[in-house]
């Protein structure tokens, strides 16, 4: 769970108002604490000393930096009065709707009980289903973090995107396979080693190097999921040459295990307690919602690992009334803190304090409930025991050289900007570049897509087509209603209001033949080559070197027509 600023309960009641900053839930969260509601209301305002005391309890200081950035971003979007109003409205709603909230909690518990009870049964031996038990030590404690580091540091490239007045870096990587991407003389190694699912990755942008030699060297935390498969935000709307990332990987170095048998109901082992084990059902108490156990295996009498039928964890052990009172008291406390705020500086300090305090406070124990596809006799929990951290830097490089025009996608139009973000020209709609069936996309020919064009496309595939000239920094509208690839160097272009099609160069705004054709046929099984037809007959296509053009031809500067004798 990411940063939590103000604690409210999300009971899946639609009328409770929710704020979000990215994936951060600002005004809603369900947390379970002690059975007895404990009020934490204090009259004194939040001080720097109070925040420092909470920071001392936090091990990872980079997470604190990330929290600070998120809080500042949130406060940029809301006024102090609106913040107070929102908190007080949520508090009033919670007070006025006590019965419906408790009923909702009760129904939630009832639904879970019905789901669990419907799955509990005594299995015959031939009904049981098993799963293959993995070597947990090798699965969770290994050198994946080192392989991950090494493959990334061999060289990673990115595409740069401009959307909605923001710039993004999109890494050109994958998580599986040994393939490489080639960019002219450059090679990007794909990090095919995934981190273990329980490893934690923290990222910071250390340096950004722009095309004009300027450099941004203010370390900035970014979301951990930004690499390798998502976009990394970059502030300035200009061409980035390279970007230096810091990786901090917290990985498992030691795991322990706890084993429970059927005759140990009620027994406590460490922070875990076995509550029930009968037929195919297991119920046990866990330390809190952020329990350290990471894997579980359930066995029958013969020691075979059973498949899981249904599992749910982090369940509160409180009654609906207890849960309601617990949350109400916390909301009241939060409201008192927020209502004292008079400035954005005080708001920042208060939200940071509440966030850190909530993270540092011990949370109530929770329950896990599991049904298996067989009669359970014992189970083993594998528990995180120790972590280490590895920190390293890598430089991501732009896979494209500096261009004269870049696309900037907006909601209702597309701008064409230069390397410094200056708008050169624009089109009042979204655009799409032509694509070949191999996955290749043209960077020169594109068509627009307005709402009326979308509906027309499905009727007769007519569009407005354009040609992008990077050298001249111009956009030219083309006299065609439909363009598609014949092969990579050649396009089929249908003229507006006319029958037939032309052969157009995919590399330049140039007709490769002055003839118009009515049909085309790519020969694959009876001979090879590409046949085109018109009133003059059928013709095979040859290139400027008098070489037969096929669907695999890569370059064509000129087309020579030769009469076909076979058709």
N, C-alpha and C positions, 0 to 999 in steps of 0.2 A: 504494500500500500504506500502511496506517495505521501507528500506533506499534507497534514491536516491543520488548518488554521483555527476554525471555530467548530466546536463539536456539537452537532445536532444528530438526531437519529433518522436514518432513512428506513422507513417502514414500508416502502413501496406504496405509499399513499400519495396519489398524484398531486394533491393540493399543497403538499409541503414544498416550499420553494427551494430550489437548489442552485447554487452558484458553482461554476467550475473555472479553474485556471489550468488550461491544458488538461492533463489527466488528474489534476489535483482537485479533490472535492473540498470546496470551501465551507459550505454550510450544511453538510450532511454526513453522518457516519453512525453506524450502529456499533457501540462498544459495550461489552459486558463487564461489569465490575463486581463488587461484593454484593451479597444477597441483601444486606442492609444498605439503604441509600445513604450516601455520605455527602453532605453539603460541603462545597469547597469555596463558598462565598467569602471574599475578603474585601475590606473597605479601602485599603491602601492602593494607590495606582501602581502600575508596573514600573519598576526601576531598572536601570542598567545592571545593578547588582543581582537582581532576581534573574535576569536573562543569563548573566555570566555563570551563576550557580547551575542553571540548567545545561549550559554549554559544557561545563566540566564533566557532566555525566554522559556526554556524547562522544563516542570513540572516533567516528569518521568526520573530521572537520570539513571535508569537501562537500558532504551532504548538507551541512549547515549553510555553506555558500550557495548551494542550489536552492535551499529553502528561502534564503534571503532574496535571491533573484526572483523567485516565483511570487513572493509576497509583494515585492516592489511592483512587479508587472500587474498584479491584481489591484493594488491601490491606485495604479494609473487609470484603471477603468471604472472607478467608483468614488463617489464623494463620501465624506464622513457622515453626512446626514442620511444618505441612501444606505450606507452600511448599518447605521443604527436602526433605521426603519426596517430593514430586512430582518435583522436579528430579532427585533421586538415583535414583528409580525409572525415570525416562526414561533416565538415563545407564546404569544397569544393564541395562535392556532393550536399549539400543543395543549394548552390549558383548557381551551373551550371544547376540544374534541377528545377528551379523555376516554370516554366510553368507546368511540369508534376506533381509536388507536389500539386500545387494549383488545377490542374484538378482532382487529386485524392481526395482532400478534397471536392471539389465541387460535385464529383460523390457520395461520402459518404453521404453528405447532401441530395442529390437528391434521393438516395436509401431510406433513412429514410422517406423523405416526401412522396414518393410513397407508402411505407409500411403503413404509418399512414393514408394517404388519402384513400387507398383501404379499410380501416376498418371503416371509418366514415359513419354512416347511422342513419336514424331515425327509432327507433324500435317500433313495435306494442307491446302492453302490454303482449300478449301471447308469444312473442319472447324473452322476457327478462329472464336472468338467474341470480340467486342470490347466495351469499355466506353467510355462517353463521358468524355473527359478534362475535368475542371473547371478553372476558373481558381483555382489554389491561393492566389494572393495575395489575391483578393477573398473567397475562402472562409474564410481563416484570419486575415487582417489587415484588420479593418474596424471599424465603430463600434457593433457589437452591444452592447458593454458599456455604451455611453452610452444606447442605446435601452432596454436592460434597466433601467438606473437610472431613466430618465425615466418609464417606464410604472409602475414600482413606486412611485415617489414621488408619483404622481398620486393614490394612495389604495388601500390594500389592507386588506381586512377578513378576519376569521377567525371560526370556530366554536370554542368551548371544550368540551373533552371531559374527563370524569373517569373514569378506569379504573384498577383495581388500586391504589388509594390514591395515585394520581398524577394530576396535571392536565396537559393537553396543549392547545396552540394549533394548530389546523388551518387554514392559510391558504386562503382562498377564491379561488384563482387557477388559471389554466391556462397552458400554454406555447404555445398556438396560437389563432389567431382574433382577431377584434376585438370580441367580445361583451363586454357588461358585466353584472354582477349588480346588481340593484336591491334595496336594503333600505329600504323606505319612502322617505324623502327622501334616503337615502344611496346612493352609487354606488361600486362597487368596479371599478377598471380591472384587467383581466386582463393580466399581463405576457406579451404574445404574442411578444416577442423572446427566443429562447433564447440563452444564452451559447454562444460557440463551444465545441465539444466539448473543446478543449484548454485552455480557460480554467480557472483555479483559483479557487474561491470559498471564502473564510474568513468565518465568521459569529461575531458576539458579541452576546448580549443585553446592552444597555447599561442600560436602565431598564424596570421593570415597574410599571405603575400599577394598583392595585386599586380596587375599587368604593368602599371606605371612605376613600379619600384617601391611604392608605399607599403607600409607594414603595420598591422594591428597586433600588438603584443600584450594585450590585457587578457590574462587567463579567464576563460568563460566556461562555467559548467554547462553541459547540455544533457538532454535526456539519454539515458543508458541505451534505449532502443534505437537511437539514431544511427548506430553502426552495427552491423554492416548493411542492413536491407532497407533502411529508411533514409529520409532526407535530413541533412544538417543545415539549420538556418544560418545564414551569413548576413550581417547587417547591411553592408553597402551594396547598391545596385551597380556593380561594375565587375569586369572580368577578373576572376581569381586565378592566379597561376598555380598556387599550391597552398596547402593548409596543413599545419602541424597539429596532430592530436596527441593528447596524453591519455593512456589507458591505465586504469588502476583496477586490477582483477583480484577480487577476494575469492579464493578457491579453497575447497575442502582438502585438508591434509590428514584428518583422522576422523573416523566414525566409530561409534559404539553401538551396542545392541541390547535390547531388553526382550526377554522371552516370557510369555504368559501361557500357562496351561489351564485346561478346563476346570481343574480342581482348585484354582487359585482365585476364585471370585471374591472380591472385596479386598484383595491384597494390593498394597501400594509398593511400587518399585520405582525408586527415584521420584520423578514428578508425575508418573503415570499410575493410574489405578484401574484395575479390571472391575467393571460393574456387572456385566452379564455375558454369558457365553452358553448358548443353547441352540440345538439344531444347526441351522446355517447362519445364526445371528451373533454378532459381537458388538458390545458397547463398552467404551472405556473413556476415562477422564484424561484430558491432556492439559498441560500447564497453562496455555493461553491461546489466543487466536493466532499468535505467531510461533506456534510450537516448533521445537527444534527437530522433531522426527521428520524424516524425509522419504522413507520407504517403509512399506509394510508387506509382509507375506503371511498368509493364513493357510493352515495345514489341517488335513484330516488325520484320523488315527494312524494311517499308514505313512504319514509324513509327506504326502503329496501336496504340492502347492495348489490351492483352489483358485479358480477364477472369481473375480468380484462381480456380483450382480448389481448392487447399488451401494453407494457410499456417500456419506455426507459428514463434514467435519465443522469445527468451530461453532457448534451449537451451544447456545446459552443454557445453563442449568437453572436459570431463574424462571419464576412464573411470569406470565404476561404483566401482572400488576407490579411485580418487583422490577421488571424491566422498564416499565413506564415511569415509575417513581425515580429510578436511578437516572434515567435520561433527563427527566424534567428538572431535577436538582442541578444537573450539570449545565443544562441550557440556561437556567436562572443565573448560575455563577458566571457563565460566559457573557450573558447579557449585561451583568453588572460591570464587568471589565470593559466591554465595548462602549457602554453608555457614559463612561468617564472620559472617553477620547475626545480631544478638541482639535488636534492637529494631525497631519499625515505622519509626522515624526512619532507622535504618541501611538498612532495606529500601527505603524511598523513594529515598534517595540512590543506592543500588546499582542499582536498576532504572532510574532516570533516566539514570545514567551509561552503563549497557549499551545502553539505547535510543538515546541520542544518539551514542554511539561507533559503534554498528552503522550508523547512518544516515550518519555522516561518513566511515567507512572506504571506500576505493576498492574497487569490486567487479570481479571478473574479467570479461573480455570474454565475450560470448555469441554465439550463432549464430541466424540466421534462415534458414529453408528454405521455398521457395515452388514450387508447380507451377502453371502457367498453362494456359489453354485455347487454346494456340497456341504456335508456336516463338518463343522469346525471343531477341532480338538485342541488347537494351540495357535499362537501367532507370534511373530517376531517384529519388533519395531527397530529400525535402524536410525540412529540419532547422530546429529552433527556434534562432534566433540571439539574440533579445532579447525581454524582457518589460518591461512597465511595470505600475504598480499604480494603481488608482483606489479611493478609500475614500469612502463616503457613508453617511448615516443615513436611515432611513425609519421611520415609525410605523405599526404595524398596529393596527387598531381592531376591537373586538368588534362583530360584526354584529348582536348581540342586546342588548337592554337588560337590566338586572338583573331576574332572575326570583325567585320565592319558592321554587321547587323545581328542582333539577337532578338528572340521572341520574348515579349513580356505579356503573359496571359492575364486578362482582367475579366470581370464578370460579364460585361456587355461589349467588350471590344478586344482587339489584339494590337498591341503597340510593337513597333520595330525600333529598338534602341541601339545606340552604339556602345562601345566597350566601357564608356564612363556613365552609362545610364541615361544619356540624353535621347529624347524621343525624336526619331527621324521622320517617321510616318506611321499611320495607323489604319486599321480596317474595323468598321463597327460591327464585328461579329467574331465568334470563335473560328479557328481555322484548323485544318487537318492536312498534313503532308501525305502525298501518295505513298502507298505501301505495296511492296512486292510480296508474293506468297512465301518467300524465304525468310521474311521478317525484316528485310531491308527497307528503310524509309528514305524517300527523296528529301533533300534539303533545299530543293529549288521549286518544285511544283506543289501547289497546295490548293485546296478548295475551302470555301466559307461554309459555315453551318449556322444559319439563323433558324428560328422555329418554323417559318414557312418553307424554308428549303429542306428541312428534315422531312416534312410531310410530302413535299414534292419528290424527294429522292426515292421514297418508297414506291411512288407511282411510276416514274419513268427515269429515275437516276440522273436527272439533269441538275447540274450545279454551276456555280460561278467559279472559274478556275483562274489562278494567278501564277506568275513566274517571279521568283525572288532572285534578283541579281546582286550578289554580295559586293562585287567590285564597284558597280555604279551606285550602290545603295538605293536601288529603286524597286518598286513593285509594279508589275505590268499585268493588267487584266487580259485574259486570253479569249479568243473568239470560239471557244469550245464549250459544249454542254456536258461532255463526258470524256474523261481521260483515264486510261488504265495501262498497266504494264503489259507489253507483249513479251519482252525479255528485259533483262536489266538495262541495256543501253537504248532500248526502243520503246516508245509509248504509242498506243492507239488513241487517236484524238478525233472525236466526232464533232463536226462543225455545227454551230447553232443554226437551226432552220434548214439544214441540208441532209441529204441521205449519204451514207457511206462514211468512211473515216480516212484520216491522214496518218502517215508515219512520222512521228515527232521524236527528236533527240531527247533522251532523258538527261543529258549533260548540259545542253545549251538550248536557248529558245530558237530552234532551228528545225525546219522541215527537212527530213532526210530524202524525201521524194516529192515531186510536184504532182504526182498522180493521186487519185481518189480510189479507194477500194471498197468492195461490198462485203467481202468475207475473208477470213483468215483461218489457216489450218496448220498446226504445229505437228510435223511428222515425227513419230516416236517408234512406231513398230514396222511400218513399210517404208524403209529408207530413212533419211534424216533431212533436216532443213525446215524452213518456214515457207508455206505457200500462201500467196495473197491472190485475190480474184477481183476482176472488174469486167467491163464489157469487152475488153481486149483479150480476155482469156485468163489463164493462171500463170503465176510467175514465182520463181524461187528468188529469195533475197540473198545477195552477196554484198560484202563490205568493200571498202575503198581499196583493199589489197586483192580483190577478186577472190576472196575466201568465202565459202558457204557460211551463212549465218544460221546458227542453231539456238535453241533456248538457253544454251550454256555460254553463248558468246558474251564477252565482257566489255568490249569496246567497239563502237561503230561511229565513224565520222561521216560516212556517205553510204547510200544504198544504191546498188546496181541491180536492176531487174533483169532476170533471164527467163525467157519463155520456158514453161514446163512442158515436157513431152509425155510425162506419165499420167497426167490428169486432164 
